Amino acid sequence: MFVLLLTGPPGAGKSSVLTALHDRLGEAGVSNAMIEVDELERCYPPLATERAIAHVGMLCASYREAGYELLFLTATVEDDDYGHALLAATGAEGYLLARLEADPDTLLARIVEREPAGWAGLDDLVEASQLLAGSMPTLSGVDVVLSTEGRDPESVADDLEAALRERSPALLAVGVQSGDH
């Protein structure tokens, strides 16, 4: 299995970009699966990080068993330890770690536009996006950094696909791969 782990601060467009790539490759006949780790972690009370990572591992094993060789993960990787633990949980033979970025003012505008007015978590999410926009450039092992500033998800997905083709061209061969999907 090969994993593309896409990270970035809230508001950078991780889900939109990866959905564009996932859908494009699927329409071309390239078998792939997508897991949004932030959604797996969305529960109250919050899961311990170790439990959430274990969930990622279980899902990856299930997709691998079903024959999927290309897996997309979106996650808000706040530090190297978390990123390494996520990648290890996938059991992947290879990976590409990509980080999205945008200007902090753009992140703020996107979050305010996206989230419901009056949502209790809005201030915390905005604060996290601003902090992560400053700290994520220090993550180690990032293979590609793409700006989403002034770009639509499709154009960023173009660059992400090019990086994926460069890293592992055989995975993007047209034709659904074997498995029970």
Secondary structure as UniProt FT lines:
FT   STRAND          2..7
FT   TURN            10..11
FT   HELIX           14..27
FT   TURN            28..29
FT   STRAND          33..36
FT   HELIX           37..40
FT   HELIX           49..65
FT   TURN            66..67
FT   STRAND          70..74
FT   HELIX           80..90
FT   STRAND          94..101
FT   HELIX           104..114
FT   TURN            117..118
FT   TURN            120..121
FT   HELIX           122..135
FT   HELIX           136..138
FT   STRAND          144..147
FT   TURN            149..150
FT   HELIX           153..167
FT   HELIX           169..172
//
